[in-house]
């Protein structure tokens, strides 16, 4: 199965307070990279899923098949994109 994204590398920088900086590097160049701060490991997983994965059928949906919530915002003060 072919990947459905154009990121070729992801780097995760871990910080002493449990937060991290996630950097998804795009094959079309740095201007398409995504770099942002996250608060904890669960948010690292969410970033990986949001940028690299495809949700399982029904994942993140309520009984009406509507999204449960919007993705969490980036941590203030951290870079979003480049």
C-alpha positions as CSV (number, residue, x, y, z in Angstrom):
1,X,0.0,0.0,0.0
2,X,1.4,3.4,-1.0
3,X,1.7,6.1,1.6
4,X,-0.8,8.9,1.5
5,X,1.5,11.7,2.6
6,X,4.6,13.3,1.3
7,X,6.7,13.4,4.5
8,X,9.9,11.4,4.3
9,X,11.3,11.9,7.8
10,X,9.9,12.8,11.2
11,X,12.2,13.9,14.1
12,X,11.0,14.2,17.7
13,X,12.9,16.4,20.2
14,X,12.0,15.5,23.7
15,X,12.1,18.1,26.5
16,X,12.7,17.7,30.3
17,X,9.1,18.8,31.1
18,X,7.6,16.0,29.1
19,X,6.8,18.2,26.0
20,X,8.3,17.6,22.6
21,X,9.0,19.3,19.3
22,X,7.8,17.3,16.3
23,X,9.3,18.0,12.9
24,X,7.8,16.3,9.8
25,X,10.1,16.8,6.8
26,X,8.4,17.1,3.5
27,X,9.8,15.7,0.2
28,X,8.9,18.9,-1.6
29,X,11.2,21.0,0.5
30,X,11.5,22.9,3.8
31,X,8.7,25.3,3.1
32,X,6.3,22.4,3.3
33,X,7.7,21.0,6.5
34,X,5.6,20.9,9.6
35,X,7.3,21.7,13.0
36,X,5.3,22.2,16.1
37,X,5.4,21.8,19.9
38,X,3.2,19.2,21.7
39,X,2.6,18.9,25.4
40,X,3.0,15.1,26.0
41,X,3.5,11.7,24.3
42,X,-0.2,11.4,23.5
43,X,0.1,14.6,21.5
44,X,3.2,13.2,19.7
45,X,1.1,10.2,18.7
46,X,-1.7,12.5,17.6
47,X,0.7,14.5,15.4
48,X,2.0,11.3,13.8
49,X,-1.6,10.2,13.1
50,X,-2.7,13.6,11.8
51,X,0.2,14.0,9.4
52,X,1.2,10.5,8.4
53,X,-1.7,8.2,9.0
54,X,-5.2,7.5,8.0
55,X,-7.9,7.1,10.7
56,X,-9.6,3.8,11.2
57,X,-13.2,3.7,10.1
58,X,-15.3,5.6,12.7
59,X,-12.2,6.7,14.7
60,X,-12.8,10.1,16.3
61,X,-16.5,10.1,15.3
62,X,-19.6,10.2,17.4
63,X,-22.8,8.2,16.9
64,X,-23.8,10.6,14.1
65,X,-20.5,10.0,12.3
66,X,-19.4,13.6,13.1
67,X,-15.9,14.6,14.3
68,X,-15.7,14.5,18.1
69,X,-13.3,17.5,18.3
70,X,-10.8,19.6,16.3
71,X,-7.1,18.6,16.5
72,X,-5.3,20.3,19.5
73,X,-3.7,23.6,18.7
74,X,0.1,24.0,18.7
75,X,1.8,24.9,22.0
76,X,2.2,28.7,22.2
77,X,5.6,29.9,21.3
78,X,6.5,26.9,19.1
79,X,6.9,27.1,15.3
80,X,4.1,25.9,13.1
81,X,5.4,25.2,9.6
82,X,8.5,27.1,8.4
